Amino acid sequence: MPRLWKNRRAMEGDGAIVVDGARKATGGRSRNRVVMAMAVLFGIYAAIGARLVHLGLVEEEVVNLPQSRATASRPDLVDRNGEVLATDIKTASLFAEPRRIAYIDETIEKLQTVLPDLDYEQAYRRLDSDAGFVWLRRQLSPRQQSEILALGIPGLGFRTEKRRFYPGGATAAHILGLVNIDNQGIAGMEKYVDEQGLADLQALGLAGPDTLNPVRLSIDLRVQHVLHDELTQAMERHQAIAAGGVVLNARTGEVMAMASLPDYDPNNPFNALEKDRLNRMSAGVFEMGSTFKLFTTSMALDSGLVGINDKFDATRPLRIGGHTIRDFHGKGRVLSVPEIFIYSSNIGTAKMADVVGVEGHREFLKRIGILDRIETELPEVAHPTEPAKWKKINSVTISFGHGVATTPLQTATAAAAMLNGGKLIPPTFLPRTEEEANAIAEKVISEETSAAVRYLFRYNTEKGSGRRAEVPGYHVGTKTGTAEKVVNGRYSNDTRFNTFIASFPANDPDYVVFVVLDEPKPEKPGMSATSGITNAPLAGNIIRRTAPLLGVQPDFGHESEALLVSYQ
């Protein structure tokens, strides 16, 4: 028994030793696992910390693709008095980094709460890509930018760009023109400035806001506003489909103001490309009607074949090649040259043209620039149209304004040459002195002929169809034009293109005003809608409001009477 017990104890003792060893081994492995886990966690956190430190020290990479380049600066456009017509302003444009956009649908839906016109499909295509940069909307308003920021959408950002701003809105739209989304000139004087070297400076990175001097134009913003306002009122008053006008310095060729309606707001030119909003004054050609009698009369007098006291028989209609030429308000008698002018006789004018002849007639119109594309800074200039081959019937109809289509701007330019002593001066939208104008002027008629034309202009205001354009103190000279328009291949008696030329002061004009109304209607039932009724008051209102602004002093003496007496 004692031996057995001893062995048992020995056995039990060995078992105890085994059990204790196992416990010690298990405890050691557990500690190792804890240590390893702590080491792994420490390593992870150490890596995260190191990365955070690295990101804090290294600037974030900026995506710099061509689409995100900054828009180039442009010089201010100012009027002759320094008033700002066009300038650059800073604006924010919205871009996105598609790789950072998690939920495209939700992003677009949120943006549409601020930008309701944002195209969903187009925006989705742009955001559903791996691109680093895409534009979503250019040139936002400050309010739009603030509201988009408040949405808190990740992956969106703003870039400061330059936007062209026109303080006068539509007032001088067709002169100033337009720029595209990248601030590059695409029309009007904006395009002209680019073509003079601005585009090259921009490409070289030399067109900074501090390196560009303002570009001064010839126009007077005050006169431009008056012209635009009067044309707007006349167009509404006579329910015309279009209107236009130009105020031209007869001594320098400077365009003081020019407008064409309907126009557009260059700050929001969504309708600028509509065909009825073209610049009719330089980019549209029209048959000018009886205002062309100014050129026919000047031609006849300057040729030496017709004198101002000569007379022509306008008793009966004139028949040529199967065509019958009649007067609108015929007198049915022999008319003197001044009477032909103030009564606007088609018959008498055609007979004066016949004295000069077909070749001489075309040569004269060519000489005064009516048949060629006018040279000026404005890019939008149309080429006149004329018959492919001039015959006698063409010369006859062209003598009173049918058969040749020209632009109103070049008609005003040629009219100025008939009145300023015979100097044809190219029109300009940039400042020009009288000395500079004389250096490039072409002599197209004699001083004596020009003096006779000035007399006829004033005579027409006092005794003829231009009476409603008279402005006391400014001695306005005038010529009306009421041209029938072609409808369905035939001239229509009820559809007219009315033109009107005015000059002031008549004895030695400083300025020429030329206004047009396209398809004007009578102001009241039973009234007529000829140029003397629709356009003459329009021109008179323009002169009345602009003459003091242009520095023309009124004269209530007898200069007008002296001008008339000298030819009687």
C-alpha positions in Angstrom: 0.0 0.0 0.0 2.6 2.6 0.9 4.4 1.8 -2.4 1.4 2.1 -4.5 0.5 5.4 -2.9 3.9 6.6 -3.5 3.7 5.8 -7.2 0.3 7.4 -7.4 1.7 10.5 -5.8 4.6 10.4 -8.2 2.2 10.1 -11.1 0.0 12.8 -9.8 3.0 15.0 -9.3 4.1 14.5 -12.9 0.6 15.4 -14.1 0.7 18.6 -12.1 4.0 19.5 -13.7 2.5 18.9 -17.2 -0.5 20.9 -16.5 1.4 23.9 -15.1 3.8 23.8 -18.1 0.8 23.9 -20.5 -0.6 26.9 -18.7 2.6 28.7 -18.9 3.0 28.0 -22.6 -0.6 29.2 -23.4 -0.1 32.5 -21.5 3.1 33.2 -23.4 1.4 32.8 -26.8 -1.5 35.1 -25.8 0.9 37.8 -24.8 2.7 37.5 -28.1 -0.6 37.9 -30.0 -1.4 41.1 -28.0 2.0 42.5 -28.7 1.7 41.7 -32.4 -1.7 43.2 -32.6 -0.6 46.3 -30.9 2.4 46.5 -33.2 0.2 46.2 -36.3 -2.2 48.9 -35.0 0.6 51.1 -34.1 2.0 50.7 -37.6 -1.3 51.5 -39.2 -1.7 54.6 -37.1 1.8 55.6 -37.7 1.3 55.3 -41.5 -1.9 57.3 -41.3 -0.1 60.0 -39.2 2.8 60.1 -41.6 0.4 60.5 -44.6 -1.5 63.3 -42.8 1.8 65.1 -42.1 2.8 64.6 -45.7 -0.5 66.0 -47.0 -0.1 68.9 -44.7 3.3 69.8 -46.0 2.7 69.1 -49.7 0.4 71.3 -51.8 -2.6 69.6 -53.4 -2.1 68.9 -57.0 -4.0 71.3 -59.2 -5.7 70.0 -62.4 -4.6 72.4 -65.2 -6.3 71.4 -68.4 -6.7 73.7 -71.4 -10.4 74.0 -70.8 -9.8 75.7 -67.5 -7.4 78.4 -68.8 -8.2 82.0 -67.7 -9.9 84.3 -70.1 -7.8 87.0 -71.7 -8.1 90.6 -70.7 -9.5 93.2 -73.2 -9.1 97.0 -73.2 -12.0 99.2 -72.3 -14.0 100.7 -75.1 -14.8 104.4 -74.4 -16.7 107.1 -76.3 -15.1 110.3 -77.5 -15.7 111.9 -74.1 -14.2 109.0 -72.1 -17.5 107.4 -71.1 -17.1 103.6 -70.7 -18.9 101.6 -73.4 -17.4 98.2 -72.7 -15.2 96.8 -69.9 -14.1 93.6 -68.2 -15.6 92.5 -64.9 -14.7 89.5 -62.8 -17.1 86.6 -62.6 -17.2 83.1 -61.2 -17.5 80.0 -63.4 -18.5 76.6 -62.1 -16.4 73.5 -62.8 -16.5 69.9 -61.5 -14.0 67.1 -60.9 -16.0 64.1 -62.1 -13.7 61.6 -60.3 -14.8 63.1 -57.0 -18.5 63.1 -57.7 -20.1 60.2 -55.9 -23.7 60.6 -56.8 -24.2 62.2 -60.2 -28.0 62.3 -60.2 -28.2 63.9 -56.8 -25.5 66.4 -57.8 -27.4 67.5 -60.9 -30.8 67.7 -59.1 -29.3 70.0 -56.4 -27.6 72.2 -59.0 -30.9 72.6 -60.9 -32.4 74.2 -57.8 -30.1 77.1 -58.5 -29.6 76.7 -62.3 -33.1 75.5 -63.5 -32.0 75.7 -67.1 -29.0 73.3 -66.6 -29.4 70.6 -69.2 -29.6 67.3 -67.4 -28.3 65.0 -70.1 -25.4 67.2 -71.0 -24.4 67.6 -67.4 -24.7 63.9 -66.8 -22.4 63.1 -69.8 -19.8 65.5 -68.5 -19.9 64.2 -64.9 -20.0 60.5 -65.9 -16.3 60.4 -66.9 -12.8 60.1 -65.5 -11.9 63.6 -66.5 -10.2 65.7 -63.9 -11.9 68.9 -65.0 -15.1 69.9 -66.8 -17.0 73.1 -67.1 -20.6 73.1 -65.9 -21.6 76.8 -66.2 -19.6 79.8 -67.2 -20.0 83.3 -65.9 -22.3 83.0 -62.9 -23.8 85.8 -61.0 -22.6 86.4 -57.4 -26.0 85.2 -56.1 -25.8 82.0 -58.1 -22.3 81.3 -56.8 -23.4 81.9 -53.2 -26.4 79.6 -53.5 -24.3 76.8 -55.1 -21.7 77.1 -52.3 -24.5 76.7 -49.8 -25.4 73.3 -51.4 -22.1 71.9 -50.1 -21.6 69.5 -53.0 -18.1 67.9 -53.0 -16.2 67.8 -56.3 -17.4 71.3 -57.4 -15.4 74.4 -57.6 -15.3 78.0 -59.0 -12.8 79.7 -61.2 -12.6 83.5 -61.5 -12.8 84.6 -65.1 -13.3 87.9 -67.0 -16.6 88.8 -68.5 -17.4 91.6 -70.9 -19.9 94.1 -69.6 -21.7 96.8 -71.6 -23.1 99.5 -69.2 -25.3 100.9 -72.0 -27.0 97.6 -72.8 -28.4 97.7 -76.3 -27.8 101.4 -76.9 -24.7 100.9 -79.1 -24.9 97.2 -79.7 -24.2 97.1 -83.4 -21.2 99.4 -83.1 -19.6 97.7 -80.2 -20.4 94.1 -81.3 -19.8 91.0 -79.2 -17.3 88.7 -77.6 -17.5 85.0 -77.2 -17.4 83.0 -73.9 -13.5 83.3 -73.9 -13.7 87.1 -74.2 -12.6 87.1 -77.8 -14.1 89.7 -80.2 -16.5 88.2 -82.8 -18.4 91.2 -84.1 -18.3 95.0 -84.3 -15.5 97.1 -82.9 -14.7 94.3 -80.5 -13.7 92.2 -83.4 -11.8 95.1 -85.0 -9.7 95.6 -81.9 -8.7 91.9 -81.9 -7.7 92.2 -85.6 -5.4 95.1 -84.8 -3.1 93.0 -82.7 -4.9 92.3 -79.5 -5.3 88.6 -80.3 -1.5 88.3 -80.8 -0.9 90.0 -77.5 -3.3 87.6 -75.8 -1.6 84.6 -77.4 1.8 85.8 -76.0 0.4 86.5 -72.6 1.0 90.2 -72.8 -2.6 91.4 -72.7 -2.9 92.1 -69.0 -5.4 94.5 -67.4 -2.5 96.9 -66.5 -0.9 96.9 -69.9 -3.9 97.7 -72.2 -5.0 101.3 -72.8 -8.6 102.1 -73.5 -9.7 102.3 -77.1 -11.5 105.6 -77.7 -14.2 105.6 -80.4 -15.7 108.5 -82.3 -19.2 108.1 -81.1 -20.7 110.4 -78.5 -22.7 108.3 -76.0 -25.2 111.1 -75.4 -25.9 111.4 -79.1 -26.1 107.7 -79.4 -28.7 107.5 -76.7 -30.8 110.2 -78.3 -30.6 108.5 -81.7 -31.6 105.1 -80.2 -34.4 106.6 -78.2 -35.9 108.5 -81.2 -35.7 105.5 -83.5 -37.4 103.3 -80.9 -40.3 105.8 -80.5 -40.7 106.3 -84.3 -40.6 102.5 -84.9 -43.4 102.1 -82.4 -45.4 105.1 -83.5 -45.5 104.0 -87.1 -45.5 100.2 -86.4 -42.4 99.8 -88.7 -40.7 96.4 -88.9 -37.2 98.1 -88.6 -35.5 101.4 -88.2 -32.1 102.9 -88.4 -30.1 106.0 -88.3 -26.6 107.6 -88.3 -25.3 111.0 -87.3 -22.1 111.7 -89.3 -19.6 114.5 -89.0 -19.6 116.1 -92.5 -16.1 117.6 -92.0 -14.2 114.5 -90.6 -16.3 111.5 -91.5 -16.6 110.5 -87.8 -19.6 108.5 -86.9 -21.1 110.3 -83.9 -23.9 107.8 -83.5 -25.4 104.9 -85.4 -28.2 102.5 -84.5 -30.3 99.8 -86.1 -33.5 98.3 -84.7 -34.4 95.7 -83.8 -31.2 95.2 -81.9 -30.0 93.1 -78.9 -28.4 93.4 -75.5 -24.7 92.4 -75.8 -24.8 91.5 -72.1 -27.3 88.7 -73.0 -27.0 88.2 -76.8 -29.3 85.2 -77.0 -31.1 86.6 -80.0 -28.2 88.4 -81.7 -28.0 86.0 -84.7 -31.7 86.4 -85.6 -31.9 87.7 -89.2 -34.0 90.7 -88.4 -31.4 92.0 -85.9 -28.7 92.5 -88.4 -27.0 95.9 -88.6 -29.1 97.5 -91.4 -27.0 100.6 -91.5 -23.8 98.9 -92.7 -24.6 95.3 -93.4 -27.9 95.7 -95.2 -28.5 97.0 -98.7 -31.6 98.8 -99.8 -33.0 100.8 -102.7 -32.9 104.3 -101.3 -35.7 105.9 -103.4 -35.9 109.6 -103.9 -32.9 110.4 -101.7 -30.9 109.2 -104.7 -32.2 112.3 -106.5 -29.6 114.2 -104.5 -26.9 112.4 -106.4 -28.6 112.7 -109.8 -29.1 116.4 -109.3 -25.5 116.8 -108.1 -24.2 114.8 -111.1 -26.2 116.9 -113.6 -25.1 120.2 -112.1 -21.4 119.1 -111.8 -21.3 117.9 -115.4 -21.9 121.4 -116.6 -24.6 120.2 -118.9 -27.4 121.3 -116.6 -27.7 124.6 -114.9 -29.7 125.3 -111.7 -32.1 127.6 -113.7 -32.7 125.0 -116.4 -36.2 123.6 -116.9 -37.5 120.2 -117.9 -40.9 119.2 -119.2 -42.7 117.0 -116.7 -46.1 117.5 -118.3 -46.6 113.9 -119.3 -45.4 110.5 -118.0 -42.1 109.3 -119.5 -42.2 106.1 -121.5 -39.0 104.1 -122.0 -38.7 100.5 -123.3 -42.2 99.5 -122.4 -42.0 101.2 -118.9 -43.9 104.3 -117.9 -42.3 106.7 -115.4 -44.8 108.9 -113.5 -44.5 111.4 -110.6 -46.1 110.6 -107.3 -47.6 114.1 -107.0 -47.2 115.4 -110.5 -47.5 119.1 -111.3 -48.3 118.4 -114.9 -46.1 121.3 -116.2 -42.5 122.3 -116.9 -40.3 122.3 -113.8 -37.1 124.1 -112.9 -34.2 122.2 -111.3 -35.1 123.4 -107.8 -38.8 122.5 -108.4 -37.8 119.0 -109.6 -35.9 118.7 -106.3 -38.5 119.9 -103.9 -41.4 118.2 -105.7 -39.3 115.1 -106.1 -40.2 114.7 -109.7 -39.2 111.3 -111.2 -39.8 112.6 -114.7 -37.6 115.6 -114.3 -34.9 113.7 -112.5 -34.8 111.0 -115.2 -34.5 113.6 -117.9 -31.5 115.2 -116.1 -29.8 111.8 -115.9 -30.5 111.3 -119.6 -28.6 114.5 -120.4 -25.5 113.1 -118.7 -25.9 109.6 -120.3 -25.7 106.0 -119.1 -21.9 105.8 -118.9 -21.5 109.2 -117.2 -24.2 108.2 -114.7 -22.5 105.0 -113.6 -19.1 106.8 -113.5 -20.5 109.4 -111.1 -22.0 106.9 -108.7 -18.7 104.9 -108.8 -16.8 108.2 -108.1 -18.9 108.9 -105.0 -18.5 105.4 -103.6 -22.1 104.2 -104.0 -21.3 101.2 -106.1 -18.3 99.9 -104.0 -18.1 98.3 -100.6 -17.4 101.1 -98.1 -14.1 101.0 -96.2 -14.4 101.5 -92.5 -13.4 99.7 -89.2 -16.7 97.9 -88.7 -16.4 94.3 -90.0 -20.1 94.0 -90.9 -20.2 95.9 -94.2 -22.3 94.7 -97.2 -21.4 95.2 -100.9 -23.9 97.2 -103.0 -25.7 95.7 -105.9 -26.2 97.1 -109.4 -27.4 95.9 -112.8 -24.9 93.5 -114.5 -25.2 95.7 -117.6 -26.5 99.3 -117.5 -29.0 100.3 -120.1 -31.0 103.4 -120.5 -33.9 102.1 -118.5 -31.5 101.2 -115.7 -30.1 104.7 -115.7 -33.6 106.2 -115.6 -34.8 104.1 -112.6 -31.6 104.5 -110.7 -31.8 108.2 -111.1 -34.7 108.2 -108.6 -33.5 105.4 -106.4 -34.6 102.1 -107.9 -32.2 99.6 -109.4 -29.2 100.1 -107.2 -29.1 98.9 -103.6 -26.7 100.4 -101.1 -26.1 100.6 -97.4 -27.5 103.5 -95.5 -24.1 104.3 -94.1 -22.5 104.8 -97.5 -25.5 106.8 -98.7 -25.0 109.2 -95.7 -21.2 109.3 -96.6 -21.9 110.2 -100.2 -24.5 112.8 -99.1 -22.0 114.4 -96.8 -19.6 114.8 -99.8 -22.4 116.6 -101.8 -22.8 119.1 -99.0 -19.3 119.6 -97.5 -17.7 121.2 -100.5 -17.3 118.0 -102.5 -14.9 116.0 -100.3 -15.7 112.2 -100.1 -14.4 111.2 -96.7 -14.5 107.5 -95.6 -16.6 107.0 -92.4 -14.7 106.1 -89.3 -15.7 104.9 -85.8 -12.4 106.2 -84.4 -11.5 109.8 -83.6 -10.2 111.8 -86.6 -9.3 115.5 -86.9 -10.4 117.7 -89.8 -6.8 117.8 -91.0 -6.5 114.1 -91.0 -9.8 113.9 -92.9 -8.7 116.4 -95.6 -5.5 114.3 -96.1 -7.5 111.3 -97.2 -10.5 113.0 -98.8 -11.2 112.7 -102.5 -12.6 115.6 -104.4 -15.7 114.3 -106.2 -17.7 117.5 -107.1 -16.8 121.2 -107.3 -17.3 123.8 -104.5 -19.8 125.5 -106.8 -21.9 122.3 -107.2 -21.8 121.7 -103.5 -23.0 125.2 -102.8 -25.9 124.7 -105.2 -26.8 121.4 -103.5 -26.8 123.1 -100.1 -29.2 125.7 -101.5 -31.5 123.0 -102.8 -31.4 121.2 -99.4 -32.5 124.3 -97.6 -35.1 125.2 -100.2 -36.6 121.7 -99.8 -37.0 122.4 -96.0 -38.6 125.8 -96.5 -40.8 125.0 -99.5 -40.8 121.3 -100.1 -41.3 117.9 -98.4 -38.8 118.5 -95.5 -40.8 121.1 -93.7 -41.5 118.8 -90.7 -37.7 118.5 -90.0 -37.1 122.2 -89.4 -35.5 123.1 -86.1 -35.5 126.9 -85.3 -32.0 128.3 -85.2 -30.3 125.4 -87.0 -31.4 126.0 -90.6 -31.9 122.3 -91.5 -31.4 121.1 -95.1 -33.3 118.0 -96.2 -34.2 115.5 -98.9 -36.9 112.8 -98.5 -37.1 109.4 -100.0 -40.1 107.0 -100.2 -39.1 103.8 -102.0 -41.6 101.1 -102.9 -40.4 97.6 -101.8 -40.4 94.6 -104.0 -43.1 92.1 -103.0 -43.5 88.8 -104.9 -41.3 90.2 -107.7 -43.2 93.4 -108.1 -43.0 96.9 -106.6 -45.8 97.4 -104.1 -47.6 100.7 -103.6 -48.4 99.8 -100.0 -45.0 98.6 -98.8 -42.4 101.2 -98.4 -38.8 101.8 -97.3 -38.7 105.4 -96.2 -35.4 107.4 -96.0 -34.5 110.9 -95.1 -31.3 113.0 -95.3 -30.9 116.1 -93.2 -27.9 118.5 -92.7 -27.3 121.3 -90.3 -26.6 124.2 -90.4 -27.6 124.2 -94.1 -25.3 127.0 -95.2 -22.1 125.1 -94.1 -23.1 121.7 -92.6 -21.3 120.3 -89.7 -23.4 117.1 -89.5 -25.5 114.9 -91.6 -28.4 112.9 -90.2 -29.7 109.9 -92.2 -32.7 107.9 -90.9 -34.7 105.0 -92.3 -38.0 103.4 -91.4 -38.9 100.0 -93.0 -42.5 99.5 -93.8 -43.9 102.3 -91.7 -47.7 102.6 -91.2 -49.8 105.8 -91.0 -49.9 107.2 -87.5 -53.6 107.7 -87.7 -56.3 106.5 -90.1 -56.5 108.6 -93.2 -52.9 109.9 -92.9 -50.2 109.1 -95.3 -46.9 107.3 -94.5 -44.5 109.0 -96.8 -41.1 110.0 -95.7 -42.0 113.6 -95.2 -44.6 112.6 -92.7 -42.8 109.7 -90.9 -39.1 110.4 -91.2 -38.9 114.2 -91.3 -40.2 114.7 -87.7 -37.9 111.9 -86.6 -34.8 113.7 -88.1 -36.0 117.0 -86.6 -36.3 115.5 -83.1 -32.8 114.1 -83.4 -31.3 117.4 -84.4 -33.3 119.3 -81.8 -31.9 117.1 -79.0 -28.4 116.5 -80.3 -27.3 119.9 -81.8 -26.6 121.4 -78.4 -24.7 118.3 -77.3 -22.6 118.5 -80.4 -21.7 122.1 -79.7 -23.6 123.6 -82.7 -24.7 127.1 -81.8 -28.2 128.1 -82.8 -28.4 131.1 -85.2 -31.7 133.1 -85.3 -30.4 135.6 -87.8 -30.8 135.6 -91.6 -28.2 133.1 -92.8 -30.9 130.9 -94.3 -32.5 133.7 -96.2 -29.1 134.8 -97.5 -28.4 131.3 -98.8 -31.7 131.3 -100.7 -31.3 134.8 -102.1 -27.9 134.0 -103.5 -29.5 131.5 -105.9 -32.6 133.5 -106.8 
